Amino acid sequence: MTRGARDAGASALEFAIIAAIVVVAASVIGAVIFNIVQTKSEQLDSCANQPIGSAECAP
């Protein structure tokens, strides 16, 4: 095996590891954003039928 072939294998492995890290990071960020949006949506839904200025729906 020549040095070039070993380097190419290492490059492929490094690329796979970096891609996996990016996918995990994107998944975590997506989950955090989803939870924030879901929480705000639930707050809006619970306040939809409350009178204006009620204590439960104060900002």
PDB file of N, H, CA, C and O in Angstrom:
ATOM      1  N   MET A   1       0.859  -1.182   0.000  1.00  0.00           N
ATOM      2  CA  MET A   1       0.000   0.000   0.000  1.00  0.00           C
ATOM      3  C   MET A   1       0.901   1.241   0.000  1.00  0.00           C
ATOM      4  O   MET A   1       1.838   1.339   0.793  1.00  0.00           O
ATOM      5  N   THR A   2       0.615   2.150  -0.867  1.00  0.00           N
ATOM      6  H   THR A   2      -0.146   2.071  -1.511  1.00  0.00           H
ATOM      7  CA  THR A   2       1.421   3.362  -0.952  1.00  0.00           C
ATOM      8  C   THR A   2       0.902   4.402   0.029  1.00  0.00           C
ATOM      9  O   THR A   2      -0.204   4.309   0.560  1.00  0.00           O
ATOM     10  N   ARG A   3       1.732   5.370   0.237  1.00  0.00           N
ATOM     11  H   ARG A   3       2.631   5.446  -0.195  1.00  0.00           H
ATOM     12  CA  ARG A   3       1.356   6.411   1.183  1.00  0.00           C
ATOM     13  C   ARG A   3       0.113   7.171   0.721  1.00  0.00           C
ATOM     14  O   ARG A   3      -0.726   7.536   1.545  1.00  0.00           O
ATOM     15  N   GLY A   4      -0.014   7.409  -0.561  1.00  0.00           N
ATOM     16  H   GLY A   4       0.668   7.112  -1.231  1.00  0.00           H
ATOM     17  CA  GLY A   4      -1.163   8.133  -1.099  1.00  0.00           C
ATOM     18  C   GLY A   4      -2.470   7.409  -0.817  1.00  0.00           C
ATOM     19  O   GLY A   4      -3.475   8.049  -0.509  1.00  0.00           O
ATOM     20  N   ALA A   5      -2.473   6.097  -0.917  1.00  0.00           N
ATOM     21  H   ALA A   5      -1.657   5.577  -1.168  1.00  0.00           H
ATOM     22  CA  ALA A   5      -3.689   5.322  -0.643  1.00  0.00           C
ATOM     23  C   ALA A   5      -4.064   5.408   0.828  1.00  0.00           C
ATOM     24  O   ALA A   5      -5.243   5.519   1.165  1.00  0.00           O
ATOM     25  N   ARG A   6      -3.066   5.357   1.706  1.00  0.00           N
ATOM     26  H   ARG A   6      -2.109   5.267   1.433  1.00  0.00           H
ATOM     27  CA  ARG A   6      -3.355   5.478   3.145  1.00  0.00           C
ATOM     28  C   ARG A   6      -3.901   6.864   3.474  1.00  0.00           C
ATOM     29  O   ARG A   6      -4.825   7.000   4.275  1.00  0.00           O
ATOM     30  N   ASP A   7      -3.327   7.886   2.853  1.00  0.00           N
ATOM     31  H   ASP A   7      -2.576   7.776   2.202  1.00  0.00           H
ATOM     32  CA  ASP A   7      -3.806   9.248   3.089  1.00  0.00           C
ATOM     33  C   ASP A   7      -5.232   9.427   2.595  1.00  0.00           C
ATOM     34  O   ASP A   7      -6.029  10.118   3.228  1.00  0.00           O
ATOM     35  N   ALA A   8      -5.552   8.812   1.477  1.00  0.00           N
ATOM     36  H   ALA A   8      -4.904   8.251   0.963  1.00  0.00           H
ATOM     37  CA  ALA A   8      -6.912   8.919   0.950  1.00  0.00           C
ATOM     38  C   ALA A   8      -7.897   8.251   1.893  1.00  0.00           C
ATOM     39  O   ALA A   8      -8.999   8.761   2.099  1.00  0.00           O
ATOM     40  N   GLY A   9      -7.518   7.118   2.469  1.00  0.00           N
ATOM     41  H   GLY A   9      -6.624   6.704   2.302  1.00  0.00           H
ATOM     42  CA  GLY A   9      -8.386   6.446   3.431  1.00  0.00           C
ATOM     43  C   GLY A   9      -8.592   7.291   4.674  1.00  0.00           C
ATOM     44  O   GLY A   9      -9.699   7.369   5.206  1.00  0.00           O
ATOM     45  N   ALA A  10      -7.526   7.921   5.132  1.00  0.00           N
ATOM     46  H   ALA A  10      -6.627   7.857   4.700  1.00  0.00           H
ATOM     47  CA  ALA A  10      -7.639   8.784   6.304  1.00  0.00           C
ATOM     48  C   ALA A  10      -8.526   9.982   5.999  1.00  0.00           C
ATOM     49  O   ALA A  10      -9.313  10.405   6.846  1.00  0.00           O
ATOM     50  N   SER A  11      -8.407  10.524   4.814  1.00  0.00           N
ATOM     51  H   SER A  11      -7.768  10.181   4.126  1.00  0.00           H
ATOM     52  CA  SER A  11      -9.238  11.669   4.445  1.00  0.00           C
ATOM     53  C   SER A  11     -10.714  11.288   4.421  1.00  0.00           C
ATOM     54  O   SER A  11     -11.566  12.063   4.857  1.00  0.00           O
ATOM     55  N   ALA A  12     -11.014  10.102   3.913  1.00  0.00           N
ATOM     56  H   ALA A  12     -10.322   9.473   3.559  1.00  0.00           H
ATOM     57  CA  ALA A  12     -12.406   9.650   3.875  1.00  0.00           C
ATOM     58  C   ALA A  12     -12.946   9.461   5.285  1.00  0.00           C
ATOM     59  O   ALA A  12     -14.089   9.824   5.566  1.00  0.00           O
ATOM     60  N   LEU A  13     -12.136   8.898   6.168  1.00  0.00           N
ATOM     61  H   LEU A  13     -11.208   8.604   5.939  1.00  0.00           H
ATOM     62  CA  LEU A  13     -12.561   8.700   7.551  1.00  0.00           C
ATOM     63  C   LEU A  13     -12.762  10.044   8.246  1.00  0.00           C
ATOM     64  O   LEU A  13     -13.743  10.225   8.967  1.00  0.00           O
ATOM     65  N   GLU A  14     -11.857  10.971   8.040  1.00  0.00           N
ATOM     66  H   GLU A  14     -11.060  10.824   7.454  1.00  0.00           H
ATOM     67  CA  GLU A  14     -12.003  12.299   8.630  1.00  0.00           C
ATOM     68  C   GLU A  14     -13.262  12.984   8.122  1.00  0.00           C
ATOM     69  O   GLU A  14     -13.986  13.616   8.891  1.00  0.00           O
ATOM     70  N   PHE A  15     -13.519  12.858   6.831  1.00  0.00           N
ATOM     71  H   PHE A  15     -12.931  12.344   6.206  1.00  0.00           H
ATOM     72  CA  PHE A  15     -14.725  13.452   6.250  1.00  0.00           C
ATOM     73  C   PHE A  15     -15.976  12.844   6.876  1.00  0.00           C
ATOM     74  O   PHE A  15     -16.923  13.567   7.186  1.00  0.00           O
ATOM     75  N   ALA A  16     -15.992  11.537   7.065  1.00  0.00           N
ATOM     76  H   ALA A  16     -15.223  10.949   6.813  1.00  0.00           H
ATOM     77  CA  ALA A  16     -17.153  10.868   7.662  1.00  0.00           C
ATOM     78  C   ALA A  16     -17.370  11.322   9.101  1.00  0.00           C
ATOM     79  O   ALA A  16     -18.508  11.527   9.522  1.00  0.00           O
ATOM     80  N   ILE A  17     -16.291  11.478   9.851  1.00  0.00           N
ATOM     81  H   ILE A  17     -15.367  11.312   9.509  1.00  0.00           H
ATOM     82  CA  ILE A  17     -16.411  11.927  11.243  1.00  0.00           C
ATOM     83  C   ILE A  17     -16.925  13.361  11.296  1.00  0.00           C
ATOM     84  O   ILE A  17     -17.810  13.670  12.093  1.00  0.00           O
ATOM     85  N   ILE A  18     -16.388  14.227  10.470  1.00  0.00           N
ATOM     86  H   ILE A  18     -15.669  13.976   9.822  1.00  0.00           H
ATOM     87  CA  ILE A  18     -16.841  15.623  10.442  1.00  0.00           C
ATOM     88  C   ILE A  18     -18.301  15.701  10.018  1.00  0.00           C
ATOM     89  O   ILE A  18     -19.069  16.476  10.588  1.00  0.00           O
ATOM     90  N   ALA A  19     -18.693  14.910   9.027  1.00  0.00           N
ATOM     91  H   ALA A  19     -18.069  14.281   8.563  1.00  0.00           H
ATOM     92  CA  ALA A  19     -20.089  14.902   8.584  1.00  0.00           C
ATOM     93  C   ALA A  19     -21.006  14.428   9.702  1.00  0.00           C
ATOM     94  O   ALA A  19     -22.092  14.980   9.885  1.00  0.00           O
ATOM     95  N   ALA A  20     -20.589  13.418  10.449  1.00  0.00           N
ATOM     96  H   ALA A  20     -19.707  12.970  10.301  1.00  0.00           H
ATOM     97  CA  ALA A  20     -21.399  12.920  11.561  1.00  0.00           C
ATOM     98  C   ALA A  20     -21.550  13.985  12.645  1.00  0.00           C
ATOM     99  O   ALA A  20     -22.633  14.147  13.206  1.00  0.00           O
ATOM    100  N   ILE A  21     -20.487  14.700  12.938  1.00  0.00           N
ATOM    101  H   ILE A  21     -19.607  14.568  12.482  1.00  0.00           H
ATOM    102  CA  ILE A  21     -20.552  15.763  13.945  1.00  0.00           C
ATOM    103  C   ILE A  21     -21.500  16.869  13.490  1.00  0.00           C
ATOM    104  O   ILE A  21     -22.281  17.381  14.293  1.00  0.00           O
ATOM    105  N   VAL A  22     -21.442  17.236  12.226  1.00  0.00           N
ATOM    106  H   VAL A  22     -20.808  16.820  11.574  1.00  0.00           H
ATOM    107  CA  VAL A  22     -22.333  18.271  11.693  1.00  0.00           C
ATOM    108  C   VAL A  22     -23.787  17.823  11.771  1.00  0.00           C
ATOM    109  O   VAL A  22     -24.659  18.616  12.124  1.00  0.00           O
ATOM    110  N   VAL A  23     -24.056  16.566  11.448  1.00  0.00           N
ATOM    111  H   VAL A  23     -23.348  15.921  11.162  1.00  0.00           H
ATOM    112  CA  VAL A  23     -25.427  16.050  11.510  1.00  0.00           C
ATOM    113  C   VAL A  23     -25.943  16.066  12.944  1.00  0.00           C
ATOM    114  O   VAL A  23     -27.086  16.456  13.180  1.00  0.00           O
ATOM    115  N   VAL A  24     -25.126  15.651  13.898  1.00  0.00           N
ATOM    116  H   VAL A  24     -24.198  15.334  13.706  1.00  0.00           H
ATOM    117  CA  VAL A  24     -25.543  15.653  15.304  1.00  0.00           C
ATOM    118  C   VAL A  24     -25.792  17.082  15.777  1.00  0.00           C
ATOM    119  O   VAL A  24     -26.789  17.342  16.451  1.00  0.00           O
ATOM    120  N   ALA A  25     -24.905  18.006  15.436  1.00  0.00           N
ATOM    121  H   ALA A  25     -24.095  17.795  14.889  1.00  0.00           H
ATOM    122  CA  ALA A  25     -25.080  19.402  15.848  1.00  0.00           C
ATOM    123  C   ALA A  25     -26.349  19.994  15.247  1.00  0.00           C
ATOM    124  O   ALA A  25     -27.084  20.703  15.935  1.00  0.00           O
ATOM    125  N   ALA A  26     -26.615  19.717  13.984  1.00  0.00           N
ATOM    126  H   ALA A  26     -26.018  19.142  13.425  1.00  0.00           H
ATOM    127  CA  ALA A  26     -27.826  20.228  13.340  1.00  0.00           C
ATOM    128  C   ALA A  26     -29.072  19.635  13.985  1.00  0.00           C
ATOM    129  O   ALA A  26     -30.078  20.328  14.137  1.00  0.00           O
ATOM    130  N   SER A  27     -29.018  18.375  14.363  1.00  0.00           N
ATOM    131  H   SER A  27     -28.201  17.812  14.240  1.00  0.00           H
ATOM    132  CA  SER A  27     -30.162  17.737  15.020  1.00  0.00           C
ATOM    133  C   SER A  27     -30.438  18.362  16.381  1.00  0.00           C
ATOM    134  O   SER A  27     -31.592  18.600  16.737  1.00  0.00           O
ATOM    135  N   VAL A  28     -29.389  18.625  17.134  1.00  0.00           N
ATOM    136  H   VAL A  28     -28.451  18.432  16.845  1.00  0.00           H
ATOM    137  CA  VAL A  28     -29.556  19.241  18.457  1.00  0.00           C
ATOM    138  C   VAL A  28     -30.121  20.648  18.313  1.00  0.00           C
ATOM    139  O   VAL A  28     -31.047  21.015  19.036  1.00  0.00           O
ATOM    140  N   ILE A  29     -29.587  21.429  17.406  1.00  0.00           N
ATOM    141  H   ILE A  29     -28.834  21.131  16.819  1.00  0.00           H
ATOM    142  CA  ILE A  29     -30.082  22.790  17.191  1.00  0.00           C
ATOM    143  C   ILE A  29     -31.530  22.756  16.725  1.00  0.00           C
ATOM    144  O   ILE A  29     -32.342  23.560  17.182  1.00  0.00           O
ATOM    145  N   GLY A  30     -31.863  21.847  15.831  1.00  0.00           N
ATOM    146  H   GLY A  30     -31.203  21.194  15.460  1.00  0.00           H
ATOM    147  CA  GLY A  30     -33.246  21.708  15.365  1.00  0.00           C
ATOM    148  C   GLY A  30     -34.194  21.338  16.486  1.00  0.00           C
ATOM    149  O   GLY A  30     -35.308  21.858  16.549  1.00  0.00           O
ATOM    150  N   ALA A  31     -33.770  20.447  17.373  1.00  0.00           N
ATOM    151  H   ALA A  31     -32.865  20.025  17.321  1.00  0.00           H
ATOM    152  CA  ALA A  31     -34.617  20.045  18.500  1.00  0.00           C
ATOM    153  C   ALA A  31     -34.848  21.211  19.454  1.00  0.00           C
ATOM    154  O   ALA A  31     -35.955  21.383  19.963  1.00  0.00           O
ATOM    155  N   VAL A  32     -33.827  22.003  19.698  1.00  0.00           N
ATOM    156  H   VAL A  32     -32.927  21.863  19.284  1.00  0.00           H
ATOM    157  CA  VAL A  32     -33.967  23.164  20.585  1.00  0.00           C
ATOM    158  C   VAL A  32     -34.938  24.172  19.981  1.00  0.00           C
ATOM    159  O   VAL A  32     -35.820  24.675  20.678  1.00  0.00           O
ATOM    160  N   ILE A  33     -34.787  24.468  18.710  1.00  0.00           N
ATOM    161  H   ILE A  33     -34.070  24.060  18.144  1.00  0.00           H
ATOM    162  CA  ILE A  33     -35.688  25.416  18.043  1.00  0.00           C
ATOM    163  C   ILE A  33     -37.110  24.881  18.033  1.00  0.00           C
ATOM    164  O   ILE A  33     -38.054  25.635  18.268  1.00  0.00           O
ATOM    165  N   PHE A  34     -37.278  23.589  17.765  1.00  0.00           N
ATOM    166  H   PHE A  34     -36.511  22.976  17.575  1.00  0.00           H
ATOM    167  CA  PHE A  34     -38.606  22.979  17.770  1.00  0.00           C
ATOM    168  C   PHE A  34     -39.264  23.127  19.137  1.00  0.00           C
ATOM    169  O   PHE A  34     -40.443  23.473  19.219  1.00  0.00           O
ATOM    170  N   ASN A  35     -38.520  22.871  20.211  1.00  0.00           N
ATOM    171  H   ASN A  35     -37.562  22.590  20.145  1.00  0.00           H
ATOM    172  CA  ASN A  35     -39.082  22.991  21.559  1.00  0.00           C
ATOM    173  C   ASN A  35     -39.467  24.428  21.884  1.00  0.00           C
ATOM    174  O   ASN A  35     -40.494  24.656  22.524  1.00  0.00           O
ATOM    175  N   ILE A  36     -38.675  25.391  21.464  1.00  0.00           N
ATOM    176  H   ILE A  36     -37.841  25.206  20.944  1.00  0.00           H
ATOM    177  CA  ILE A  36     -39.003  26.798  21.705  1.00  0.00           C
ATOM    178  C   ILE A  36     -40.289  27.171  20.978  1.00  0.00           C
ATOM    179  O   ILE A  36     -41.176  27.795  21.561  1.00  0.00           O
ATOM    180  N   VAL A  37     -40.392  26.791  19.715  1.00  0.00           N
ATOM    181  H   VAL A  37     -39.672  26.284  19.242  1.00  0.00           H
ATOM    182  CA  VAL A  37     -41.584  27.112  18.929  1.00  0.00           C
ATOM    183  C   VAL A  37     -42.810  26.404  19.497  1.00  0.00           C
ATOM    184  O   VAL A  37     -43.889  26.993  19.560  1.00  0.00           O
ATOM    185  N   GLN A  38     -42.655  25.160  19.906  1.00  0.00           N
ATOM    186  H   GLN A  38     -41.778  24.682  19.854  1.00  0.00           H
ATOM    187  CA  GLN A  38     -43.781  24.411  20.463  1.00  0.00           C
ATOM    188  C   GLN A  38     -44.266  25.040  21.769  1.00  0.00           C
ATOM    189  O   GLN A  38     -45.473  25.133  21.994  1.00  0.00           O
ATOM    190  N   THR A  39     -43.353  25.468  22.624  1.00  0.00           N
ATOM    191  H   THR A  39     -42.373  25.392  22.441  1.00  0.00           H
ATOM    192  CA  THR A  39     -43.729  26.107  23.884  1.00  0.00           C
ATOM    193  C   THR A  39     -44.491  27.403  23.629  1.00  0.00           C
ATOM    194  O   THR A  39     -45.524  27.649  24.251  1.00  0.00           O
ATOM    195  N   LYS A  40     -43.989  28.225  22.725  1.00  0.00           N
ATOM    196  H   LYS A  40     -43.149  28.026  22.220  1.00  0.00           H
ATOM    197  CA  LYS A  40     -44.679  29.481  22.406  1.00  0.00           C
ATOM    198  C   LYS A  40     -46.043  29.209  21.788  1.00  0.00           C
ATOM    199  O   LYS A  40     -47.003  29.929  22.063  1.00  0.00           O
ATOM    200  N   SER A  41     -46.138  28.185  20.962  1.00  0.00           N
ATOM    201  H   SER A  41     -45.358  27.600  20.739  1.00  0.00           H
ATOM    202  CA  SER A  41     -47.417  27.828  20.351  1.00  0.00           C
ATOM    203  C   SER A  41     -48.429  27.402  21.409  1.00  0.00           C
ATOM    204  O   SER A  41     -49.598  27.781  21.343  1.00  0.00           O
ATOM    205  N   GLU A  42     -47.982  26.617  22.381  1.00  0.00           N
ATOM    206  H   GLU A  42     -47.032  26.309  22.435  1.00  0.00           H
ATOM    207  CA  GLU A  42     -48.876  26.197  23.463  1.00  0.00           C
ATOM    208  C   GLU A  42     -49.325  27.397  24.293  1.00  0.00           C
ATOM    209  O   GLU A  42     -50.478  27.457  24.721  1.00  0.00           O
ATOM    210  N   GLN A  43     -48.425  28.354  24.523  1.00  0.00           N
ATOM    211  H   GLN A  43     -47.488  28.305  24.175  1.00  0.00           H
ATOM    212  CA  GLN A  43     -48.799  29.559  25.263  1.00  0.00           C
ATOM    213  C   GLN A  43     -49.846  30.354  24.499  1.00  0.00           C
ATOM    214  O   GLN A  43     -50.820  30.822  25.088  1.00  0.00           O
ATOM    215  N   LEU A  44     -49.657  30.509  23.208  1.00  0.00           N
ATOM    216  H   LEU A  44     -48.865  30.129  22.729  1.00  0.00           H
ATOM    217  CA  LEU A  44     -50.636  31.235  22.395  1.00  0.00           C
ATOM    218  C   LEU A  44     -51.974  30.513  22.373  1.00  0.00           C
ATOM    219  O   LEU A  44     -53.029  31.143  22.444  1.00  0.00           O
ATOM    220  N   ASP A  45     -51.928  29.198  22.276  1.00  0.00           N
ATOM    221  H   ASP A  45     -51.072  28.686  22.219  1.00  0.00           H
ATOM    222  CA  ASP A  45     -53.152  28.408  22.239  1.00  0.00           C
ATOM    223  C   ASP A  45     -53.922  28.531  23.550  1.00  0.00           C
ATOM    224  O   ASP A  45     -55.148  28.636  23.538  1.00  0.00           O
ATOM    225  N   SER A  46     -53.219  28.518  24.677  1.00  0.00           N
ATOM    226  H   SER A  46     -52.223  28.433  24.687  1.00  0.00           H
ATOM    227  CA  SER A  46     -53.900  28.606  25.965  1.00  0.00           C
ATOM    228  C   SER A  46     -54.449  30.007  26.224  1.00  0.00           C
ATOM    229  O   SER A  46     -55.407  30.160  26.982  1.00  0.00           O
ATOM    230  N   CYS A  47     -53.867  31.018  25.615  1.00  0.00           N
ATOM    231  H   CYS A  47     -53.089  30.894  24.999  1.00  0.00           H
ATOM    232  CA  CYS A  47     -54.325  32.392  25.823  1.00  0.00           C
ATOM    233  C   CYS A  47     -55.369  32.838  24.798  1.00  0.00           C
ATOM    234  O   CYS A  47     -55.924  33.930  24.926  1.00  0.00           O
ATOM    235  N   ALA A  48     -55.640  32.029  23.804  1.00  0.00           N
ATOM    236  H   ALA A  48     -55.189  31.142  23.701  1.00  0.00           H
ATOM    237  CA  ALA A  48     -56.517  32.450  22.711  1.00  0.00           C
ATOM    238  C   ALA A  48     -57.919  32.798  23.183  1.00  0.00           C
ATOM    239  O   ALA A  48     -58.534  33.716  22.640  1.00  0.00           O
ATOM    240  N   ASN A  49     -58.435  32.096  24.170  1.00  0.00           N
ATOM    241  H   ASN A  49     -57.935  31.350  24.611  1.00  0.00           H
ATOM    242  CA  ASN A  49     -59.807  32.325  24.627  1.00  0.00           C
ATOM    243  C   ASN A  49     -59.880  33.068  25.952  1.00  0.00           C
ATOM    244  O   ASN A  49     -60.939  33.108  26.580  1.00  0.00           O
ATOM    245  N   GLN A  50     -58.777  33.654  26.385  1.00  0.00           N
ATOM    246  H   GLN A  50     -57.917  33.621  25.875  1.00  0.00           H
ATOM    247  CA  GLN A  50     -58.761  34.416  27.634  1.00  0.00           C
ATOM    248  C   GLN A  50     -59.082  35.885  27.345  1.00  0.00           C
ATOM    249  O   GLN A  50     -58.806  36.378  26.252  1.00  0.00           O
ATOM    250  N   PRO A  51     -59.661  36.577  28.320  1.00  0.00           N
ATOM    251  CA  PRO A  51     -59.917  38.007  28.130  1.00  0.00           C
ATOM    252  C   PRO A  51     -58.605  38.788  27.980  1.00  0.00           C
ATOM    253  O   PRO A  51     -57.559  38.377  28.482  1.00  0.00           O
ATOM    254  N   ILE A  52     -58.687  39.906  27.286  1.00  0.00           N
ATOM    255  H   ILE A  52     -59.537  40.240  26.877  1.00  0.00           H
ATOM    256  CA  ILE A  52     -57.507  40.738  27.083  1.00  0.00           C
ATOM    257  C   ILE A  52     -57.013  41.235  28.433  1.00  0.00           C
ATOM    258  O   ILE A  52     -57.797  41.712  29.254  1.00  0.00           O
ATOM    259  N   GLY A  53     -55.714  41.121  28.656  1.00  0.00           N
ATOM    260  H   GLY A  53     -55.077  40.733  27.989  1.00  0.00           H
ATOM    261  CA  GLY A  53     -55.109  41.601  29.887  1.00  0.00           C
ATOM    262  C   GLY A  53     -55.231  40.649  31.054  1.00  0.00           C
ATOM    263  O   GLY A  53     -54.911  41.031  32.180  1.00  0.00           O
ATOM    264  N   SER A  54     -55.679  39.430  30.836  1.00  0.00           N
ATOM    265  H   SER A  54     -55.939  39.120  29.921  1.00  0.00           H
ATOM    266  CA  SER A  54     -55.801  38.486  31.947  1.00  0.00           C
ATOM    267  C   SER A  54     -54.418  38.120  32.470  1.00  0.00           C
ATOM    268  O   SER A  54     -53.428  38.196  31.742  1.00  0.00           O
ATOM    269  N   ALA A  55     -54.360  37.724  33.730  1.00  0.00           N
ATOM    270  H   ALA A  55     -55.164  37.662  34.321  1.00  0.00           H
ATOM    271  CA  ALA A  55     -53.078  37.439  34.376  1.00  0.00           C
ATOM    272  C   ALA A  55     -52.372  36.248  33.748  1.00  0.00           C
ATOM    273  O   ALA A  55     -51.142  36.214  33.721  1.00  0.00           O
ATOM    274  N   GLU A  56     -53.119  35.264  33.240  1.00  0.00           N
ATOM    275  H   GLU A  56     -54.119  35.291  33.262  1.00  0.00           H
ATOM    276  CA  GLU A  56     -52.492  34.073  32.672  1.00  0.00           C
ATOM    277  C   GLU A  56     -51.752  34.374  31.374  1.00  0.00           C
ATOM    278  O   GLU A  56     -50.829  33.646  31.008  1.00  0.00           O
ATOM    279  N   CYS A  57     -52.139  35.424  30.681  1.00  0.00           N
ATOM    280  H   CYS A  57     -52.889  36.015  30.978  1.00  0.00           H
ATOM    281  CA  CYS A  57     -51.570  35.701  29.367  1.00  0.00           C
ATOM    282  C   CYS A  57     -50.681  36.935  29.348  1.00  0.00           C
ATOM    283  O   CYS A  57     -50.411  37.485  28.280  1.00  0.00           O
ATOM    284  N   ALA A  58     -50.230  37.369  30.495  1.00  0.00           N
ATOM    285  H   ALA A  58     -50.449  36.922  31.362  1.00  0.00           H
ATOM    286  CA  ALA A  58     -49.361  38.539  30.537  1.00  0.00           C
ATOM    287  C   ALA A  58     -48.025  38.200  29.882  1.00  0.00           C
ATOM    288  O   ALA A  58     -47.510  37.096  30.059  1.00  0.00           O
ATOM    289  N   PRO A  59     -47.469  39.133  29.137  1.00  0.00           N
ATOM    290  CA  PRO A  59     -46.189  38.861  28.455  1.00  0.00           C
ATOM    291  C   PRO A  59     -45.025  38.702  29.394  1.00  0.00           C
ATOM    292  O   PRO A  59     -43.901  38.472  28.950  1.00  0.00           O
TER     293      PRO A  59
END
